[in-house]
Amino acid sequence: MSTPRIPSLVRPLLCLLLTALLLGCGDAPSATPDIAPIETTVARDIFATLTAEVPAATSVPTPTPTLTPLPYNIYFGDLHVHTSRIHTTAAFHEEFGRGTIRLAHLHARRVMQHDFIAVTNHARLLADWMWEVTKDVADEFTRDGEFISFPAFEWTASHSCGTHCAPARPDYPDWGHRNVYFRNTDVALLPLRCNDPNYDTPEELFKALPGPDAATTIPHHTAHPQHPFDWSTLNPDYDRVVEIVQRSGSYEADIIRSGWDNGLLLGVVGGTDNHIGAPGWPEGITAILAPTLTRDALFDALLSRHTYATTHGDIILHFFGDGEIQGSILSRRSSIKLSGDIESRSGDISLVELVDNGAVATRWSPDQAASFRFEATQQVGEEPHYFFVRITLENDHQAWSSPIWVNYPTPAPTPSPTPTP
């Protein structure tokens, strides 16, 4: 279980370097920016990624038994990051594009000390070769037990995208923004673009995916004034989690009103949605609860909603309902014992809130505590209830658990993907 830390001297250096690499080169056709080398370990590693050979595969390490009886470890990462202009202009050829995607991976792994990443460049702007580069780099950096990268892209369908989305349809609806993630590169399709008449509706997008065991989708900024999301398009087979926080802020109120209060079974994730290839900055982190650090284990946890979200990956949050972990859907019962174990790696915990069907049921205000444990028994009768925990630190960082649902019907098992002939 790793916790991201950004050394105070490294952040400005890295931001300066990334800005120069990704934004300051304009439309120059050169693949190598004219930037004086900066003598730090991080800078040398960044420059090395531009032309590095693909590393040799390593053996999968034997998992180390945990000291606690928990059935999972907590892994942190950013599931929503873009690499800016590399996919919007032909001036940047393949090798520079590969290098900038590597920069995002290096930033995640070495600077943020994250466990996973997904680079989610917009499909409508991705040439097929750039999608191949994205998949190649994802495989290059994936090492079971060390670091995981998922092939992914963003399917963006709203008027704010202008002529990039269905320019021949002035009445094109604001379907909203979804990221599409694949279990591995073997099942990853060509980018499905919202301005392609074959994939310009959510129904066509879902139909084209290889199956809900091989691909999943995550809606984001669901209440953004410029990017409205059509909740009627939600597909329970593919939309298992929703992005509750990113650089634009928290969308908790909209998810409660439009999602959970309407019976939708959605876990939560965070993603920065930054466009400078710097995952984890400024805020929006996903925590995945999985037994091992592999693509399959993380992807299965996403499908099972075993996740939580933070503004920054400095909060450890365990949340249980009758012994089942967050994201669980529990059978009928008249009461439930809820418990949590929280640890802050930065500021002290100032507020812990247990939310029952959208309303705060209990508040705790720890006094200068870096850790906090709670238990509460809630009566639910025969009615459906969802519970989640909201954490606030003294430095204003926050975390949200995925809900635990009680007296909800259990969804049907996820079907296996149909083999490709």
Residue pairs with C-beta under 8 A, 6 or more apart in sequence:
1 73
1 74
1 75
1 316
2 75
2 76
2 113
2 114
2 115
3 76
3 113
3 313
3 314
3 316
3 345
4 76
4 112
4 113
4 114
4 280
4 285
4 312
4 313
4 314
5 112
5 113
6 111
6 112
6 280
6 281
7 111
10 40
10 42
10 111
11 111
11 281
13 38
13 40
13 42
13 43
14 42
14 46
14 107
14 111
14 278
15 278
15 281
17 35
17 38
17 43
17 46
18 103
18 107
18 276
18 277
18 278
19 276
20 33
20 35
21 33
21 35
21 100
21 103
21 277
22 83
22 84
22 85
22 86
22 100
22 103
22 276
22 277
23 84
23 85
23 276
24 33
25 33
25 85
25 92
27 89
27 91
28 91
29 91
29 93
31 92
31 93
31 95
31 96
31 99
32 50
32 96
37 43
37 44
37 47
42 110
42 111
45 106
45 110
46 103
46 106
49 99
49 102
49 103
49 105
49 106
50 95
50 96
50 98
50 99
50 102
51 95
51 99
52 102
54 140
55 140
58 143
58 146
60 144
60 145
60 294
61 144
61 145
63 145
63 291
63 292
66 73
70 318
71 291
71 325
72 289
72 290
72 291
72 301
72 306
72 325
73 289
73 290
73 291
73 292
73 293
74 287
74 288
74 289
74 316
75 115
75 116
75 148
75 287
75 288
75 289
75 290
75 293
75 298
76 114
76 115
76 116
76 285
76 286
76 287
76 288
76 313
77 108
77 114
77 115
77 116
77 117
77 118
77 148
77 279
77 285
77 286
77 288
78 108
78 112
78 114
78 117
78 118
78 270
78 271
78 272
78 279
78 280
78 284
78 285
78 286
79 116
79 117
79 118
79 120
79 150
79 152
79 179
79 181
79 218
79 243
79 269
79 270
79 271
79 286
80 118
80 120
80 154
80 179
80 218
80 220
80 243
80 246
80 271
80 272
80 273
80 284
81 104
81 117
81 118
81 119
81 120
81 271
81 272
81 273
81 274
81 277
81 278
81 279
82 119
82 120
82 121
82 122
82 154
82 273
82 274
82 275
82 276
82 277
83 100
83 101
83 103
83 104
83 119
83 121
83 275
83 276
83 277
84 100
84 275
84 276
84 277
85 92
86 92
86 96
86 97
86 100
86 101
86 121
86 130
87 97
87 121
87 122
87 125
87 126
87 127
87 130
88 125
92 100
94 129
94 130
94 133
97 130
97 133
98 133
98 136
98 137
100 277
101 119
101 133
101 134
101 137
101 277
102 137
102 140
102 141
103 277
104 117
104 119
104 277
104 278
104 279
105 117
105 119
105 137
105 141
105 147
105 149
107 277
107 278
107 279
107 280
108 114
108 116
108 117
108 147
108 279
108 280
109 117
109 141
109 147
112 279
112 280
112 313
114 147
114 279
114 280
114 313
115 147
115 148
115 293
116 147
116 148
116 149
116 150
116 288
116 293
116 298
117 141
117 147
117 148
117 149
117 150
117 279
118 149
118 150
118 151
118 152
118 179
118 181
119 134
119 137
119 138
119 149
119 152
119 277
120 152
120 153
120 154
120 179
120 271
121 130
121 134
121 153
121 154
122 153
122 154
122 156
122 164
123 153
123 154
123 155
123 156
123 180
123 191
123 192
123 193
123 194
124 156
124 161
124 164
124 165
124 191
124 193
124 194
124 195
125 164
126 134
126 153
126 191
126 193
128 190
128 191
131 153
131 190
131 191
134 151
134 153
135 151
135 185
135 188
137 149
138 149
138 150
138 151
138 185
139 149
139 185
141 147
141 149
142 148
142 149
142 295
144 292
144 293
144 294
144 295
145 292
145 293
145 294
146 293
147 293
148 293
148 294
148 295
148 298
150 181
150 182
150 183
150 295
150 298
150 299
151 181
151 182
151 184
151 185
151 188
152 179
152 180
152 181
152 182
153 179
153 180
153 191
153 192
154 177
154 178
154 179
154 180
155 177
155 178
155 179
155 180
155 192
155 193
155 194
155 199
155 205
155 217
156 164
156 165
156 177
156 194
157 165
157 166
157 172
157 173
157 174
157 175
157 176
157 177
157 194
157 200
157 202
158 165
158 174
158 175
158 176
158 177
158 226
158 227
158 228
159 165
159 172
159 174
160 226
160 227
161 194
164 194
164 195
165 172
165 194
165 195
165 200
166 172
166 194
166 195
166 197
166 200
167 195
169 200
172 200
173 230
174 227
174 228
174 229
174 230
175 194
175 201
175 202
175 229
175 230
175 233
176 219
176 222
176 227
176 228
176 229
176 230
176 233
177 219
177 220
177 221
177 227
177 229
178 202
178 205
178 217
178 218
178 219
178 220
178 239
179 217
179 218
179 220
179 271
180 192
180 205
180 209
180 215
180 216
180 217
181 215
181 216
181 217
181 218
181 299
181 302
182 188
182 189
182 210
182 214
182 215
183 213
183 214
183 215
183 295
183 296
183 299
184 295
187 210
187 214
187 215
187 417
189 208
189 209
189 210
192 199
192 205
192 208
192 209
193 199
193 200
194 200
198 204
198 208
199 205
199 208
202 230
202 233
202 235
203 233
205 217
206 217
206 235
206 237
206 238
209 215
209 217
209 238
210 417
210 418
210 420
211 415
211 416
211 417
211 418
212 237
212 238
212 303
212 414
212 415
213 303
213 414
213 415
213 416
213 417
214 417
215 238
216 238
216 239
216 240
216 241
216 299
216 302
216 303
217 235
217 238
217 239
218 239
218 241
218 242
218 243
218 269
218 271
219 229
219 234
219 239
219 242
219 243
220 242
220 243
220 246
220 271
220 273
221 227
221 229
221 243
221 246
221 248
221 251
221 273
222 229
222 231
222 242
222 243
222 251
222 254
222 255
222 258
222 259
223 229
223 251
223 253
223 254
223 258
224 248
224 251
231 258
231 259
231 262
234 259
234 264
236 264
236 265
236 411
237 414
239 266
240 265
240 266
240 267
240 302
240 303
240 304
240 305
241 266
241 267
241 268
241 269
241 302
241 305
241 307
241 402
242 251
242 255
242 259
242 266
242 267
242 268
242 269
243 251
243 268
243 269
243 270
243 271
243 284
243 309
244 250
244 251
244 252
244 255
244 268
244 269
244 270
244 309
244 400
245 251
245 252
245 270
245 283
245 284
245 309
245 310
245 311
245 398
245 400
246 270
246 271
246 272
246 273
246 283
246 284
247 272
247 273
247 274
247 282
247 283
247 284
248 273
250 398
252 390
252 400
255 266
255 268
256 358
257 358
259 266
260 266
260 357
260 358
260 386
260 403
261 357
261 358
263 384
263 408
265 305
265 329
265 405
265 408
265 411
266 305
266 403
267 302
267 305
267 306
267 307
267 326
267 327
267 402
267 403
268 307
268 308
268 309
268 388
268 400
268 401
268 402
269 286
269 302
269 307
269 309
270 283
270 284
270 285
270 286
270 309
270 310
270 311
271 284
271 286
272 278
272 279
272 280
272 281
272 282
272 283
272 284
272 285
273 284
274 281
274 282
280 312
280 313
283 311
283 312
283 397
284 309
284 311
285 309
285 310
285 311
285 312
285 313
286 307
286 308
286 309
287 307
287 308
287 309
287 310
287 313
287 317
288 298
288 301
288 302
288 306
288 307
289 301
289 306
289 307
289 308
289 325
289 326
289 327
290 297
290 298
290 300
290 301
290 306
291 297
301 307
303 414
304 327
305 326
305 327
305 328
305 402
306 325
306 326
306 327
306 402
307 326
307 327
307 402
308 317
308 319
308 326
308 399
308 400
308 401
308 402
309 399
309 400
310 317
310 397
310 398
310 399
310 400
311 396
311 397
311 398
311 399
312 346
312 397
314 344
314 345
314 346
314 393
314 397
315 342
315 343
315 344
315 345
315 391
315 393
315 397
315 399
316 341
316 342
316 343
316 344
316 345
317 326
317 340
317 341
317 342
317 389
317 391
317 399
317 401
318 325
318 340
318 341
318 342
319 325
319 326
319 338
319 339
319 340
319 388
319 389
319 401
319 402
319 404
320 326
320 338
320 339
320 340
320 404
321 328
321 330
321 336
321 337
321 338
321 387
321 404
321 406
322 330
322 333
322 336
322 337
324 330
324 404
326 388
326 401
326 402
326 403
326 404
327 402
327 403
327 404
328 404
328 405
329 405
329 408
329 410
329 411
330 336
330 404
330 405
330 406
330 407
330 408
331 407
331 410
332 382
332 407
333 380
333 406
333 407
334 379
334 380
334 381
334 382
335 377
335 378
335 379
335 380
336 377
336 378
336 380
336 385
336 387
336 404
336 406
337 375
337 376
337 377
338 354
338 375
338 376
338 377
338 378
338 387
338 404
339 373
339 374
339 375
339 376
340 352
340 354
340 372
340 373
340 374
340 389
340 401
341 371
341 372
341 373
342 349
342 352
342 371
342 372
342 373
342 389
342 391
343 370
343 371
344 370
344 371
344 393
346 393
346 395
346 397
347 393
347 394
347 395
347 397
348 366
348 368
348 369
348 370
348 393
348 394
349 366
349 369
349 370
349 371
349 372
349 391
349 392
349 393
349 394
350 365
350 366
350 392
350 393
350 394
351 363
351 364
351 365
351 390
351 391
351 392
352 363
352 364
352 365
352 366
352 372
352 374
352 389
352 390
352 391
352 392
353 360
353 362
353 363
353 364
353 389
353 390
353 391
353 392
354 360
354 361
354 362
354 363
354 374
354 376
354 387
354 389
355 361
355 387
355 388
355 389
355 390
356 378
356 385
356 386
356 387
357 385
357 386
361 376
361 378
361 387
362 374
362 376
364 372
364 374
366 372
378 385
378 387
380 406
380 407
382 407
383 407
384 405
384 406
384 407
384 408
385 405
385 406
385 407
386 403
386 404
386 405
386 406
386 408
387 403
387 404
387 406
388 400
388 401
388 402
388 403
388 404
389 399
389 400
389 401
390 398
390 399
390 400
390 401
391 398
391 399
391 400
392 398
